[in-house]
Amino acid sequence: MNEQALSVRDAIISRRSIKNFNGQPVDPESIVEIIEDAAWAPNHGNRNPWRFVVAADKDYVKFLEILREYGVPKWKELSEEDLEKQMKKFAGPGAVTFVIVPEDARQKERLEDFAAASMFIQNIQLLAWDKGIGTCWKTPGFLDNPKFRDDLGVKPGERVISMLQFGYFDEIPKGRPRKPLEEIVTYYGRENEE
Ligand SMILES: Cc1cc2nc3c(=O)[nH]c(=O)nc-3n(C[C@H](O)[C@H](O)[C@H](O)COP(=O)(O)O)c2cc1C
């Protein structure tokens, strides 16, 4: 078992989505190691409703080229200069992982599977944070683009729920405050009490 630097609580509280990566590559072995541990996420019926496509190193560069080639509709209208700027944003992270979930025809199972995969993603984010690797769950429109799905090998009945970016960073962003407890917690049976 890896030596743990952060307590679970500290990892949860200190983790931030990283949106400014410093361009340093993340090796695929670290990502796969994280995925192996994160797989202990709870999931109903042990269906393991998830699979992952990792793009790191030269594979990440290849992905960026494909992204540029197939032309996300909005980008088609960009000037060459703005396109370069847009591509730079994508080039910041050291690697990405696409999270793919089966779309069960039954609504209950579909929701459960999405929930389980989300827990997997949170596990990944916390384990990565513990290793000093930042992540950000991104949902760009192109995840549902048929051409992109083809390139990624996504099958009918599957959905890409996340482009999870991985990378190193120089600054930790400030956390945005959450709603206070009084707004999100009520106590069963006390609604009508003064
Ligand atoms: C389902 C989901 C989708 C998200 N999609 C995006 C996205 O497309 N672009 C983005 O910049 N951040 C995205 N985020 C990250 C959120 O912006 C981030 O979690 C939020 O700002 C809170 O910041 P924190 O994670 O540092 O606490 C997403 C997060 C989740 C859970």
The ligand as an SDF file (V2000), in Angstrom:
LIG
                    3D

 31 33  0  0  0  0  0  0  0  0999 V2000
  -19.9390   17.0620  -13.1400 C   0  0  0  0  0  0  0  0  0  0  0  0
  -18.8990   18.1440  -13.1700 C   0  0  0  0  0  0  0  0  0  0  0  0
  -18.6290   18.7910  -14.3570 C   0  0  0  0  0  0  0  0  0  0  0  0
  -17.6570   19.7990  -14.4180 C   0  0  0  0  0  0  0  0  0  0  0  0
  -17.3760   20.4050  -15.6200 N   0  0  0  0  0  0  0  0  0  0  0  0
  -16.4670   21.3920  -15.6700 C   0  0  0  0  0  0  0  0  0  0  0  0
  -16.1680   22.0270  -16.9110 C   0  0  0  0  0  0  0  0  0  0  0  0
  -16.6830   21.6560  -17.9710 O   0  0  0  0  0  0  0  0  0  0  0  0
  -15.2590   23.0310  -16.9090 N   0  0  0  0  0  0  0  0  0  0  0  0
  -14.6450   23.4300  -15.7630 C   0  0  0  0  0  0  0  0  0  0  0  0
  -13.8440   24.3660  -15.8170 O   0  0  0  0  0  0  0  0  0  0  0  0
  -14.8790   22.8330  -14.5730 N   0  0  0  0  0  0  0  0  0  0  0  0
  -15.7670   21.8270  -14.4910 C   0  0  0  0  0  0  0  0  0  0  0  0
  -16.0120   21.1860  -13.2990 N   0  0  0  0  0  0  0  0  0  0  0  0
  -15.2280   21.5420  -12.0980 C   0  0  0  0  0  0  0  0  0  0  0  0
  -15.9600   22.5630  -11.2680 C   0  0  0  0  0  0  0  0  0  0  0  0
  -15.8870   23.8140  -11.9000 O   0  0  0  0  0  0  0  0  0  0  0  0
  -15.3250   22.6260   -9.8660 C   0  0  0  0  0  0  0  0  0  0  0  0
  -15.4680   21.3970   -9.2140 O   0  0  0  0  0  0  0  0  0  0  0  0
  -15.9890   23.7190   -9.0300 C   0  0  0  0  0  0  0  0  0  0  0  0
  -15.6260   24.9650   -9.5030 O   0  0  0  0  0  0  0  0  0  0  0  0
  -15.6020   23.6320   -7.5650 C   0  0  0  0  0  0  0  0  0  0  0  0
  -14.2220   23.7730   -7.4280 O   0  0  0  0  0  0  0  0  0  0  0  0
  -13.3700   22.7360   -6.6010 P   0  0  0  0  0  0  0  0  0  0  0  0
  -13.4740   21.4120   -7.3270 O   0  0  0  0  0  0  0  0  0  0  0  0
  -11.9730   23.2770   -6.6010 O   0  0  0  0  0  0  0  0  0  0  0  0
  -13.9400   22.6560   -5.2260 O   0  0  0  0  0  0  0  0  0  0  0  0
  -16.9530   20.1680  -13.2240 C   0  0  0  0  0  0  0  0  0  0  0  0
  -17.2300   19.4820  -12.0290 C   0  0  0  0  0  0  0  0  0  0  0  0
  -18.1680   18.4880  -11.9950 C   0  0  0  0  0  0  0  0  0  0  0  0
  -18.4240   17.7490  -10.6940 C   0  0  0  0  0  0  0  0  0  0  0  0
  1  2  1  0
  2  3  1  0
  2 30  2  0
  3  4  2  0
  4  5  1  0
  4 28  1  0
  5  6  2  0
  6  7  1  0
  6 13  1  0
  7  8  2  0
  7  9  1  0
  9 10  1  0
 10 11  2  0
 10 12  1  0
 12 13  2  0
 13 14  1  0
 14 15  1  0
 14 28  1  0
 15 16  1  0
 16 17  1  0
 16 18  1  0
 18 19  1  0
 18 20  1  0
 20 21  1  0
 20 22  1  0
 22 23  1  0
 23 24  1  0
 24 25  2  0
 24 26  1  0
 24 27  1  0
 28 29  2  0
 29 30  1  0
 30 31  1  0
M  END
$$$$
